[in-house]
Amino acid sequence: MMLREKIIEQCLQAMKRDDVKKELKHLFHPVIDMIMQEIYPYIYLSVVFVMISFLLTLGIFVLLMRTSYFIPSHG
């Protein structure tokens, strides 16, 4: 086994321990909170765009149904 593979294996074994997992969660919690605070406006903006898109699609569907109701089909 090469030295690199041994180091990777030891790191993976260390990551499987519960105390290391808890420490990593504790370490990254503020970073994740900061990232979430930065992207919240973009999430809200995306939701607004999706809702507007849905309403426009629904309006187009209603207009199509209304106009196709008055046009007799030839069949």
GUTIVEX-351967 format. One line per field, with one value per atom (N, C-alpha, C): residue number from 1; residue in three letters; atom name; x, z, y. Coordinates in nm, 3 decimals, always signed. Layout:
BEGIN
lumpa: c(NUM	...)
dogu: c(ALA	...)
kero: c(CA	...)
u: c(X	...)
w: c(Z	...)
v: c(Y	...)
***
This chain:
BEGIN
lumpa: c(1	1	1	2	2	2	3	3	3	4	4	4	5	5	5	6	6	6	7	7	7	8	8	8	9	9	9	10	10	10	11	11	11	12	12	12	13	13	13	14	14	14	15	15	15	16	16	16	17	17	17	18	18	18	19	19	19	20	20	20	21	21	21	22	22	22	23	23	23	24	24	24	25	25	25	26	26	26	27	27	27	28	28	28	29	29	29	30	30	30	31	31	31	32	32	32	33	33	33	34	34	34	35	35	35	36	36	36	37	37	37	38	38	38	39	39	39	40	40	40	41	41	41	42	42	42	43	43	43	44	44	44	45	45	45	46	46	46	47	47	47	48	48	48	49	49	49	50	50	50	51	51	51	52	52	52	53	53	53	54	54	54	55	55	55	56	56	56	57	57	57	58	58	58	59	59	59	60	60	60	61	61	61	62	62	62	63	63	63	64	64	64	65	65	65	66	66	66	67	67	67	68	68	68	69	69	69	70	70	70	71	71	71	72	72	72	73	73	73	74	74	74	75	75	75)
dogu: c(MET	MET	MET	MET	MET	MET	LEU	LEU	LEU	ARG	ARG	ARG	GLU	GLU	GLU	LYS	LYS	LYS	ILE	ILE	ILE	ILE	ILE	ILE	GLU	GLU	GLU	GLN	GLN	GLN	CYS	CYS	CYS	LEU	LEU	LEU	GLN	GLN	GLN	ALA	ALA	ALA	MET	MET	MET	LYS	LYS	LYS	ARG	ARG	ARG	ASP	ASP	ASP	ASP	ASP	ASP	VAL	VAL	VAL	LYS	LYS	LYS	LYS	LYS	LYS	GLU	GLU	GLU	LEU	LEU	LEU	LYS	LYS	LYS	HIS	HIS	HIS	LEU	LEU	LEU	PHE	PHE	PHE	HIS	HIS	HIS	PRO	PRO	PRO	VAL	VAL	VAL	ILE	ILE	ILE	ASP	ASP	ASP	MET	MET	MET	ILE	ILE	ILE	MET	MET	MET	GLN	GLN	GLN	GLU	GLU	GLU	ILE	ILE	ILE	TYR	TYR	TYR	PRO	PRO	PRO	TYR	TYR	TYR	ILE	ILE	ILE	TYR	TYR	TYR	LEU	LEU	LEU	SER	SER	SER	VAL	VAL	VAL	VAL	VAL	VAL	PHE	PHE	PHE	VAL	VAL	VAL	MET	MET	MET	ILE	ILE	ILE	SER	SER	SER	PHE	PHE	PHE	LEU	LEU	LEU	LEU	LEU	LEU	THR	THR	THR	LEU	LEU	LEU	GLY	GLY	GLY	ILE	ILE	ILE	PHE	PHE	PHE	VAL	VAL	VAL	LEU	LEU	LEU	LEU	LEU	LEU	MET	MET	MET	ARG	ARG	ARG	THR	THR	THR	SER	SER	SER	TYR	TYR	TYR	PHE	PHE	PHE	ILE	ILE	ILE	PRO	PRO	PRO	SER	SER	SER	HIS	HIS	HIS	GLY	GLY	GLY)
kero: c(N	CA	C	N	CA	C	N	CA	C	N	CA	C	N	CA	C	N	CA	C	N	CA	C	N	CA	C	N	CA	C	N	CA	C	N	CA	C	N	CA	C	N	CA	C	N	CA	C	N	CA	C	N	CA	C	N	CA	C	N	CA	C	N	CA	C	N	CA	C	N	CA	C	N	CA	C	N	CA	C	N	CA	C	N	CA	C	N	CA	C	N	CA	C	N	CA	C	N	CA	C	N	CA	C	N	CA	C	N	CA	C	N	CA	C	N	CA	C	N	CA	C	N	CA	C	N	CA	C	N	CA	C	N	CA	C	N	CA	C	N	CA	C	N	CA	C	N	CA	C	N	CA	C	N	CA	C	N	CA	C	N	CA	C	N	CA	C	N	CA	C	N	CA	C	N	CA	C	N	CA	C	N	CA	C	N	CA	C	N	CA	C	N	CA	C	N	CA	C	N	CA	C	N	CA	C	N	CA	C	N	CA	C	N	CA	C	N	CA	C	N	CA	C	N	CA	C	N	CA	C	N	CA	C	N	CA	C	N	CA	C	N	CA	C	N	CA	C	N	CA	C	N	CA	C	N	CA	C	N	CA	C)
u: c(+0.083	+0.000	+0.088	+0.047	+0.123	+0.093	+0.178	+0.162	+0.034	+0.003	-0.117	-0.242	-0.248	-0.363	-0.376	-0.263	-0.267	-0.323	-0.279	-0.328	-0.478	-0.522	-0.665	-0.744	-0.694	-0.763	-0.772	-0.666	-0.668	-0.766	-0.771	-0.867	-1.009	-1.036	-1.171	-1.208	-1.114	-1.141	-1.169	-1.096	-1.117	-1.253	-1.296	-1.425	-1.543	-1.522	-1.631	-1.660	-1.570	-1.590	-1.695	-1.777	-1.887	-1.837	-1.729	-1.682	-1.628	-1.566	-1.516	-1.633	-1.737	-1.854	-1.919	-1.929	-1.990	-1.906	-1.776	-1.688	-1.695	-1.701	-1.712	-1.845	-1.952	-2.082	-2.076	-2.014	-2.001	-1.914	-1.813	-1.721	-1.788	-1.866	-1.923	-2.060	-2.118	-2.251	-2.254	-2.161	-2.163	-2.141	-2.059	-2.032	-2.159	-2.228	-2.351	-2.458	-2.468	-2.564	-2.535	-2.409	-2.372	-2.407	-2.379	-2.412	-2.563	-2.639	-2.785	-2.839	-2.782	-2.826	-2.797	-2.689	-2.653	-2.744	-2.792	-2.871	-3.022	-3.068	-3.212	-3.282	-3.228	-3.298	-3.314	-3.214	-3.222	-3.324	-3.337	-3.439	-3.577	-3.600	-3.730	-3.759	-3.660	-3.677	-3.712	-3.648	-3.678	-3.820	-3.866	-4.004	-4.102	-4.075	-4.163	-4.168	-4.054	-4.053	-4.129	-4.118	-4.192	-4.342	-4.383	-4.524	-4.578	-4.501	-4.543	-4.552	-4.456	-4.458	-4.581	-4.614	-4.732	-4.859	-4.869	-4.989	-5.001	-4.890	-4.895	-4.935	-4.882	-4.918	-5.066	-5.114	-5.254	-5.343	-5.302	-5.377	-5.382	-5.271	-5.267	-5.359	-5.356	-5.442	-5.590	-5.627	-5.765	-5.804	-5.717	-5.747	-5.762	-5.679	-5.691	-5.821	-5.858	-5.982	-6.102	-6.097	-6.208	-6.224	-6.113	-6.123	-6.155	-6.107	-6.138	-6.281	-6.344	-6.483	-6.575	-6.543	-6.629	-6.603	-6.489	-6.457	-6.507	-6.601	-6.651	-6.544	-6.535	-6.437	-6.502	-6.425	-6.475	-6.437	-6.533	-6.497	-6.591)
w: c(+0.000	+0.000	+0.000	-0.077	-0.085	+0.035	+0.059	+0.172	+0.158	+0.038	+0.015	+0.052	+0.012	+0.043	+0.193	+0.262	+0.407	+0.476	+0.431	+0.490	+0.467	+0.345	+0.314	+0.401	+0.417	+0.498	+0.645	+0.698	+0.836	+0.853	+0.753	+0.759	+0.756	+0.672	+0.666	+0.796	+0.857	+0.985	+1.094	+1.091	+1.189	+1.169	+1.043	+1.014	+1.058	+1.074	+1.115	+1.264	+1.342	+1.486	+1.517	+1.618	+1.653	+1.707	+1.786	+1.842	+1.733	+1.630	+1.520	+1.440	+1.420	+1.348	+1.421	+1.553	+1.631	+1.626	+1.632	+1.625	+1.489	+1.383	+1.249	+1.232	+1.285	+1.279	+1.357	+1.473	+1.557	+1.487	+1.416	+1.347	+1.227	+1.149	+1.026	+1.045	+1.163	+1.185	+1.161	+1.212	+1.184	+1.035	+0.969	+0.828	+0.746	+0.776	+0.704	+0.732	+0.857	+0.890	+0.812	+0.801	+0.727	+0.578	+0.521	+0.381	+0.361	+0.451	+0.438	+0.448	+0.535	+0.545	+0.416	+0.349	+0.225	+0.109	+0.108	-0.006	+0.016	+0.137	+0.161	+0.065	+0.037	-0.058	-0.197	-0.240	-0.370	-0.370	-0.258	-0.246	-0.255	-0.181	-0.185	-0.326	-0.391	-0.525	-0.623	-0.608	-0.693	-0.672	-0.548	-0.520	-0.582	-0.573	-0.634	-0.785	-0.850	-0.994	-1.033	-0.955	-0.984	-0.971	-0.868	-0.851	-0.966	-1.006	-1.118	-1.246	-1.268	-1.386	-1.385	-1.268	-1.257	-1.287	-1.232	-1.255	-1.402	-1.466	-1.609	-1.692	-1.661	-1.732	-1.711	-1.589	-1.560	-1.636	-1.644	-1.719	-1.867	-1.923	-2.064	-2.089	-1.997	-2.010	-2.007	-1.915	-1.908	-2.035	-2.087	-2.212	-2.329	-2.335	-2.442	-2.430	-2.309	-2.289	-2.325	-2.292	-2.320	-2.471	-2.541	-2.686	-2.760	-2.716	-2.786	-2.759	-2.656	-2.625	-2.727	-2.773	-2.866	-3.013	-3.042	-3.179	-3.203	-3.294	-3.319	-3.392	-3.354	-3.419	-3.541	-3.647	-3.770	-3.767	-3.765	-3.754	-3.811)
v: c(-0.118	+0.000	+0.124	+0.217	+0.340	+0.428	+0.523	+0.614	+0.695	+0.736	+0.816	+0.736	+0.611	+0.526	+0.503	+0.490	+0.471	+0.595	+0.711	+0.836	+0.850	+0.819	+0.828	+0.730	+0.611	+0.510	+0.554	+0.612	+0.660	+0.776	+0.864	+0.974	+0.923	+0.825	+0.769	+0.699	+0.630	+0.566	+0.669	+0.779	+0.884	+0.951	+0.966	+1.030	+0.944	+0.816	+0.727	+0.735	+0.792	+0.801	+0.907	+0.879	+0.970	+1.103	+1.101	+1.227	+1.320	+1.261	+1.343	+1.400	+1.320	+1.368	+1.486	+1.473	+1.581	+1.708	+1.693	+1.809	+1.877	+1.798	+1.856	+1.930	+1.872	+1.940	+2.071	+2.065	+2.185	+2.291	+2.246	+2.337	+2.404	+2.327	+2.380	+2.445	+2.434	+2.492	+2.643	+2.722	+2.867	+2.899	+2.821	+2.844	+2.820	+2.712	+2.679	+2.783	+2.829	+2.935	+3.063	+3.098	+3.218	+3.204	+3.088	+3.064	+3.070	+3.012	+3.014	+3.157	+3.238	+3.377	+3.453	+3.418	+3.486	+3.445	+3.320	+3.275	+3.284	+3.318	+3.328	+3.425	+3.544	+3.631	+3.568	+3.494	+3.429	+3.316	+3.247	+3.142	+3.204	+3.313	+3.379	+3.432	+3.489	+3.541	+3.428	+3.316	+3.200	+3.152	+3.148	+3.106	+3.203	+3.332	+3.433	+3.413	+3.391	+3.369	+3.243	+3.138	+3.016	+3.040	+3.114	+3.142	+3.229	+3.330	+3.415	+3.332	+3.245	+3.159	+3.068	+3.012	+2.927	+3.006	+3.126	+3.207	+3.247	+3.282	+3.315	+3.193	+3.078	+2.956	+2.924	+2.940	+2.916	+3.014	+3.141	+3.240	+3.207	+3.164	+3.126	+3.006	+2.911	+2.793	+2.834	+2.923	+2.970	+3.042	+3.129	+3.199	+3.102	+3.001	+2.901	+2.823	+2.785	+2.711	+2.798	+2.925	+3.015	+3.035	+3.054	+3.076	+2.948	+2.835	+2.710	+2.666	+2.716	+2.683	+2.748	+2.868	+2.942	+2.904	+2.844	+2.806	+2.665	+2.647	+2.510	+2.427	+2.304	+2.217	+2.152	+2.139	+2.077	+1.931	+1.845	+1.707	+1.610)
***
